[in-house]
């Protein structure tokens, strides 16, 4: 597993973890697979459900590389956002081995839910976790200006139609009658939330209290028990530089496979 986790929390408010990337090359290989459309294969690798090495597809290389390349600052921000959503998806699979997790979207800067997790308890839906995942150089500002407003919208129930459609589609993979199951969900009881952000606040500083300011007001935006509020961070000293490097590593993986395909 290319990522490890250190628990963090604020008692009574939220709980989660700080991520550490232990193997950039392994992570880049997974990002490359997702970029070319093979998220199911990455899922199998993460859960060790299929040890057979599946080859890359015979096409799709240009589209995959375009997802990972950026020529302007704005394009880099969109690219980094997409890559971070893939990393969050990978991390979620490691921490939620029995959950259904929506695969990453294949469009940079796509509007709508960043991620969605369906957690189970004795084969019943325990909760649906709505995810906001932001690669940003100013995590606190991004949380206040974009994440909290999104969570507030979902808390009002104004976007339950979006939840219904997304959850139904995700359940189709594992249950025979997803429409009936989703129709009977009481969303106010089942909704939970996860915010994941990049940060240049080091882990020891998070442990000493700066995490409180980073996720301040979470318990007022999303009221109720602490297990409704998850928070995750990825510490990077130079956020944009790191994403550029990991994206280039993934492109190199894709180009290597493309050359093998053309031999």
MOCORSUL-V442156 format. One record per residue. N is the residue number from 1. RES is the residue in three letters. PHI is phi in radians with two decimals (* if undefined). PSI is psi in whole degrees, -180 to 180 (999 if undefined). Layout:
n:N res:RES phi:PHI psi:PSI
n:N res:RES phi:PHI psi:PSI
This chain:
n:1 res:UNK phi:* psi:125
n:2 res:UNK phi:-1.34 psi:-7
n:3 res:UNK phi:-2.20 psi:139
n:4 res:UNK phi:-2.06 psi:167
n:5 res:UNK phi:-2.32 psi:139
n:6 res:UNK phi:-2.12 psi:122
n:7 res:UNK phi:-1.08 psi:141
n:8 res:UNK phi:-2.39 psi:155
n:9 res:UNK phi:-2.91 psi:164
n:10 res:UNK phi:-2.20 psi:114
n:11 res:UNK phi:-0.93 psi:126
n:12 res:UNK phi:1.45 psi:-7
n:13 res:UNK phi:-1.99 psi:-59
n:14 res:UNK phi:-2.77 psi:166
n:15 res:UNK phi:-2.53 psi:158
n:16 res:UNK phi:3.07 psi:-143
n:17 res:UNK phi:-2.75 psi:160
n:18 res:UNK phi:-1.74 psi:134
n:19 res:UNK phi:-1.67 psi:145
n:20 res:UNK phi:-2.23 psi:127
n:21 res:UNK phi:-1.46 psi:115
n:22 res:UNK phi:-1.65 psi:-26
n:23 res:UNK phi:-2.47 psi:96
n:24 res:UNK phi:-1.16 psi:-36
n:25 res:UNK phi:-1.13 psi:-44
n:26 res:UNK phi:-1.13 psi:-42
n:27 res:UNK phi:-1.10 psi:-43
n:28 res:UNK phi:-1.07 psi:-37
n:29 res:UNK phi:-1.10 psi:-41
n:30 res:UNK phi:-1.17 psi:-42
n:31 res:UNK phi:-1.08 psi:-41
n:32 res:UNK phi:-1.07 psi:-43
n:33 res:UNK phi:-1.09 psi:-44
n:34 res:UNK phi:-1.12 psi:-42
n:35 res:UNK phi:-1.07 psi:-32
n:36 res:UNK phi:-1.60 psi:3
n:37 res:UNK phi:1.75 psi:13
n:38 res:UNK phi:-1.91 psi:48
n:39 res:UNK phi:-1.13 psi:-31
n:40 res:UNK phi:-1.11 psi:-35
n:41 res:UNK phi:-1.21 psi:-41
n:42 res:UNK phi:-1.07 psi:-40
n:43 res:UNK phi:-1.04 psi:-43
n:44 res:UNK phi:-1.11 psi:-40
n:45 res:UNK phi:-1.10 psi:-44
n:46 res:UNK phi:-1.13 psi:-35
n:47 res:UNK phi:-1.71 psi:0
n:48 res:UNK phi:0.94 psi:41
n:49 res:UNK phi:-1.62 psi:-9
n:50 res:UNK phi:-2.65 psi:109
n:51 res:UNK phi:-1.49 psi:-8
n:52 res:UNK phi:-1.19 psi:133
n:53 res:UNK phi:-1.36 psi:116
n:54 res:UNK phi:-1.65 psi:130
n:55 res:UNK phi:-1.23 psi:163
n:56 res:UNK phi:-1.21 psi:156
n:57 res:UNK phi:-1.17 psi:169
n:58 res:UNK phi:-1.52 psi:1
n:59 res:UNK phi:-2.68 psi:177
n:60 res:UNK phi:1.72 psi:3
n:61 res:UNK phi:-1.16 psi:-42
n:62 res:UNK phi:-1.12 psi:-44
n:63 res:UNK phi:-1.10 psi:-39
n:64 res:UNK phi:-1.13 psi:-43
n:65 res:UNK phi:-1.17 psi:-35
n:66 res:UNK phi:-1.13 psi:-33
n:67 res:UNK phi:-1.09 psi:-27
n:68 res:UNK phi:-1.84 psi:-3
n:69 res:UNK phi:-1.84 psi:153
n:70 res:UNK phi:-2.63 psi:130
n:71 res:UNK phi:-1.83 psi:-17
n:72 res:UNK phi:-2.23 psi:168
n:73 res:UNK phi:-1.06 psi:-42
n:74 res:UNK phi:-1.13 psi:-43
n:75 res:UNK phi:-1.10 psi:-37
n:76 res:UNK phi:-1.12 psi:-41
n:77 res:UNK phi:-1.09 psi:-43
n:78 res:UNK phi:-1.16 psi:-43
n:79 res:UNK phi:-1.08 psi:-45
n:80 res:UNK phi:-1.11 psi:-37
n:81 res:UNK phi:-1.08 psi:-42
n:82 res:UNK phi:-1.16 psi:-46
n:83 res:UNK phi:-1.06 psi:-41
n:84 res:UNK phi:-1.14 psi:-37
n:85 res:UNK phi:-1.12 psi:-37
n:86 res:UNK phi:-1.14 psi:-44
n:87 res:UNK phi:-1.07 psi:-42
n:88 res:UNK phi:-1.11 psi:-40
n:89 res:UNK phi:-1.08 psi:-43
n:90 res:UNK phi:-1.09 psi:-47
n:91 res:UNK phi:-1.07 psi:-40
n:92 res:UNK phi:-1.12 psi:-40
n:93 res:UNK phi:-1.09 psi:-35
n:94 res:UNK phi:-1.22 psi:-38
n:95 res:UNK phi:-1.55 psi:-24
n:96 res:UNK phi:-2.14 psi:75
n:97 res:UNK phi:-1.21 psi:-23
n:98 res:UNK phi:-1.85 psi:7
n:99 res:UNK phi:-1.61 psi:161
n:100 res:UNK phi:-1.66 psi:129
n:101 res:UNK phi:-2.23 psi:124
n:102 res:UNK phi:-1.15 psi:132
n:103 res:UNK phi:-1.10 psi:157
n:104 res:UNK phi:-1.06 psi:145
n:105 res:UNK phi:-1.18 psi:151
n:106 res:UNK phi:-1.76 psi:20
n:107 res:UNK phi:-2.23 psi:125
n:108 res:UNK phi:-1.16 psi:142
n:109 res:UNK phi:1.06 psi:30
n:110 res:UNK phi:-1.19 psi:138
n:111 res:UNK phi:-1.43 psi:159
n:112 res:UNK phi:1.88 psi:-161
n:113 res:UNK phi:-1.10 psi:133
n:114 res:UNK phi:-1.27 psi:-39
n:115 res:UNK phi:-2.79 psi:162
n:116 res:UNK phi:-2.57 psi:136
n:117 res:UNK phi:-2.20 psi:133
n:118 res:UNK phi:-1.92 psi:115
n:119 res:UNK phi:-1.79 psi:146
n:120 res:UNK phi:-2.08 psi:155
n:121 res:UNK phi:-2.41 psi:109
n:122 res:UNK phi:0.94 psi:47
n:123 res:UNK phi:1.23 psi:3
n:124 res:UNK phi:-1.79 psi:150
n:125 res:UNK phi:-1.19 psi:117
n:126 res:UNK phi:-1.45 psi:-43
n:127 res:UNK phi:-2.93 psi:159
n:128 res:UNK phi:-1.98 psi:118
n:129 res:UNK phi:-1.71 psi:119
n:130 res:UNK phi:-1.58 psi:126
n:131 res:UNK phi:-1.99 psi:135
n:132 res:UNK phi:-2.10 psi:124
n:133 res:UNK phi:-2.26 psi:116
n:134 res:UNK phi:-2.22 psi:123
n:135 res:UNK phi:-1.60 psi:109
n:136 res:UNK phi:-2.59 psi:154
n:137 res:UNK phi:-1.58 psi:-9
n:138 res:UNK phi:-2.35 psi:80
n:139 res:UNK phi:-1.07 psi:-44
n:140 res:UNK phi:-1.09 psi:-44
n:141 res:UNK phi:-1.11 psi:-42
n:142 res:UNK phi:-1.13 psi:-40
n:143 res:UNK phi:-1.11 psi:-46
n:144 res:UNK phi:-1.15 psi:-42
n:145 res:UNK phi:-1.49 psi:-26
n:146 res:UNK phi:-2.17 psi:-44
n:147 res:UNK phi:-1.29 psi:-52
n:148 res:UNK phi:-1.03 psi:-43
n:149 res:UNK phi:-1.04 psi:-38
n:150 res:UNK phi:-1.11 psi:-46
n:151 res:UNK phi:-1.12 psi:-38
n:152 res:UNK phi:-1.07 psi:-41
n:153 res:UNK phi:-1.04 psi:-46
n:154 res:UNK phi:-1.16 psi:-36
n:155 res:UNK phi:-1.13 psi:-30
n:156 res:UNK phi:-1.28 psi:-16
n:157 res:UNK phi:1.53 psi:2
n:158 res:UNK phi:-1.24 psi:-13
n:159 res:UNK phi:-2.09 psi:24
n:160 res:UNK phi:-1.13 psi:-27
n:161 res:UNK phi:-1.12 psi:-38
n:162 res:UNK phi:-1.15 psi:-41
n:163 res:UNK phi:-1.10 psi:-45
n:164 res:UNK phi:-0.99 psi:-48
n:165 res:UNK phi:-1.14 psi:-45
n:166 res:UNK phi:-1.19 psi:-44
n:167 res:UNK phi:-1.17 psi:-41
n:168 res:UNK phi:-1.04 psi:-46
n:169 res:UNK phi:-1.08 psi:-40
n:170 res:UNK phi:-1.22 psi:-36
n:171 res:UNK phi:-1.25 psi:-22
n:172 res:UNK phi:-0.97 psi:-26
n:173 res:UNK phi:-1.27 psi:-18
n:174 res:UNK phi:-2.34 psi:-13
n:175 res:UNK phi:-2.26 psi:151
n:176 res:UNK phi:-1.33 psi:-28
n:177 res:UNK phi:-2.34 psi:70
n:178 res:UNK phi:-1.14 psi:-30
n:179 res:UNK phi:-1.10 psi:-44
n:180 res:UNK phi:-1.15 psi:-42
n:181 res:UNK phi:-1.06 psi:-47
n:182 res:UNK phi:-1.20 psi:-35
n:183 res:UNK phi:-1.09 psi:-26
n:184 res:UNK phi:-1.68 psi:4
n:185 res:UNK phi:-1.33 psi:131
n:186 res:UNK phi:-1.61 psi:98
n:187 res:UNK phi:-1.04 psi:-35
n:188 res:UNK phi:-1.09 psi:-28
n:189 res:UNK phi:-1.53 psi:-21
n:190 res:UNK phi:-1.83 psi:-15
n:191 res:UNK phi:-1.29 psi:136
n:192 res:UNK phi:-2.44 psi:172
n:193 res:UNK phi:-2.42 psi:150
n:194 res:UNK phi:-2.41 psi:128
n:195 res:UNK phi:-1.95 psi:131
n:196 res:UNK phi:-2.22 psi:130
n:197 res:UNK phi:-2.45 psi:153
n:198 res:UNK phi:-1.40 psi:151
n:199 res:UNK phi:-2.67 psi:150
n:200 res:UNK phi:-1.75 psi:14
n:201 res:UNK phi:-1.46 psi:118
n:202 res:UNK phi:-1.15 psi:157
n:203 res:UNK phi:-1.01 psi:-41
n:204 res:UNK phi:-1.18 psi:-31
n:205 res:UNK phi:-1.23 psi:-39
n:206 res:UNK phi:-1.04 psi:-42
n:207 res:UNK phi:-1.17 psi:-26
n:208 res:UNK phi:-1.56 psi:-1
n:209 res:UNK phi:2.30 psi:-15
n:210 res:UNK phi:-1.20 psi:-20
n:211 res:UNK phi:-1.05 psi:-31
n:212 res:UNK phi:-1.07 psi:-44
n:213 res:UNK phi:-1.21 psi:-34
n:214 res:UNK phi:-1.07 psi:-42
n:215 res:UNK phi:-1.95 psi:26
n:216 res:UNK phi:-1.01 psi:141
n:217 res:UNK phi:1.42 psi:2
n:218 res:UNK phi:-0.97 psi:-45
n:219 res:UNK phi:-1.27 psi:-14
n:220 res:UNK phi:-1.64 psi:-27
n:221 res:UNK phi:-1.29 psi:-44
n:222 res:UNK phi:-2.10 psi:101
n:223 res:UNK phi:-1.46 psi:166
n:224 res:UNK phi:1.94 psi:-162
n:225 res:UNK phi:-1.15 psi:154
n:226 res:UNK phi:-1.04 psi:-31
n:227 res:UNK phi:-1.21 psi:-4
n:228 res:UNK phi:-1.44 psi:-10
n:229 res:UNK phi:-2.20 psi:111
n:230 res:UNK phi:-1.95 psi:149
n:231 res:UNK phi:-2.48 psi:134
n:232 res:UNK phi:-2.31 psi:146
n:233 res:UNK phi:-2.36 psi:148
n:234 res:UNK phi:-2.11 psi:114
n:235 res:UNK phi:-1.42 psi:127
n:236 res:UNK phi:-2.39 psi:129
n:237 res:UNK phi:-1.14 psi:-46
n:238 res:UNK phi:-2.21 psi:98
n:239 res:UNK phi:-1.08 psi:-52
n:240 res:UNK phi:-1.17 psi:-39
n:241 res:UNK phi:-1.12 psi:-42
n:242 res:UNK phi:-1.13 psi:-44
n:243 res:UNK phi:-1.13 psi:-36
n:244 res:UNK phi:-1.11 psi:-42
n:245 res:UNK phi:-1.19 psi:-44
n:246 res:UNK phi:-1.19 psi:-34
n:247 res:UNK phi:-1.16 psi:-41
n:248 res:UNK phi:-1.14 psi:-38
n:249 res:UNK phi:-1.08 psi:-41
n:250 res:UNK phi:-1.16 psi:-40
n:251 res:UNK phi:-1.08 psi:-40
n:252 res:UNK phi:-1.07 psi:-39
n:253 res:UNK phi:-1.08 psi:-46
n:254 res:UNK phi:-1.12 psi:-44
n:255 res:UNK phi:-1.13 psi:-36
n:256 res:UNK phi:-1.11 psi:-44
n:257 res:UNK phi:-1.16 psi:-37
n:258 res:UNK phi:-1.11 psi:-40
n:259 res:UNK phi:-1.14 psi:-41
n:260 res:UNK phi:-1.10 psi:-37
n:261 res:UNK phi:-1.17 psi:-31
n:262 res:UNK phi:-1.61 psi:0
n:263 res:UNK phi:-1.22 psi:999
